[in-house]
Amino acid sequence: MRFGVHCRLWTRAWTSADLDLLDHAKELGFAALEISLGNLENIEPSKIRTRAEKVSIEVISALGLSKEYALATPDADTRRRTVEFLKTAVSQLRDMGGRLFGGMFYAVPGRFSGTGPTTDELSWLAEGIREVAVFARGCGVSLAIEPVNRYETYLLNTAAEAQALIDRIDEPNLGLLLDTYHMNIEERGIAATIIRHGAKLRHLHLNESDRGTLGGGNIEWPSIFSALEQIGYTGMASIEVFGSPSPQTPAITPIWRKLFPSPDQMARDGLAFLSKHATQ
């Protein structure tokens, strides 16, 4: 297993001024840097690719939709714009040299309807994601859908719900991204869920129950690594911890208290913790 880290541990919204984070993540020992693509106008893929290749670090991307986009909507024009936006994001990742596009790219964080997902909404999700997946396959990119807890979306909260959508779409480059932070809220048995859905697992976010320093919360790490060994997982797993809140941070995700001494200390301690468990 290889380990990555999310850029938002250090930066609020990626810009060209953040290129040194590729070097920094590599120096800290990470195999990949996860870059949010929500800020496409300030991303220069060729510069990212050049720097990433120079320091031999992999680039992964993930995003949640911003408020002007939606897939689960009766507005066909909005669905079309959203699909085109996601295709552009996939193209950006391809041009960076990346091969994995994941996250909550099917929903706007904090947008709710007052009910669970309707049959129509799930159909619209399937239609839109299928088109993006077909396009991504032509770019050599895989997609990984991330189910997110009930306080951030109503569309896909559990691995089973995401798996059902993946099976419905039935594209070979579409899989599952599981996040221990969200699973701690929504799943009954994190290790059992990993084993149950291991065949479609494409990426992991390994986070503590409070998104603080790994090993200091409620996540049962030995059982998780045992499950990953059981399914033979050899892919990437990223630490997705956010630094200080900002205007670009969705109002539902900031943490207002300090959970670790510094971003660098969090990165070092987290990588050491994960590496230790991965070799036991």
Secondary structure, 3 states (H helix, E strand, C coil): CEEEEEHHHCCCCCCHHHCHHHHHHHHHCCCEEEEECCCHHHCCHHHHHHHHHHHCCEEEEECCCCCCCCCCCCCHHHHHHHHHHHHHHHHHHHHHCCCEEEECCCCCCCCCCCCCCCHHHHHHHHHHHHHHHHHHHHCCCEEEECCCCCCCCCCCCCHHHHHHHHHHHCCCCEEEEEEHHHHHHHCCCHHHHHHHCHHHEEEEECCCCCCCCCCCCCCCHHHHHHHHHHHCCCCEEEECCCCCCCCCCCCCCCCCCCCCCCHHHHHHHHHHHHHHHHCC
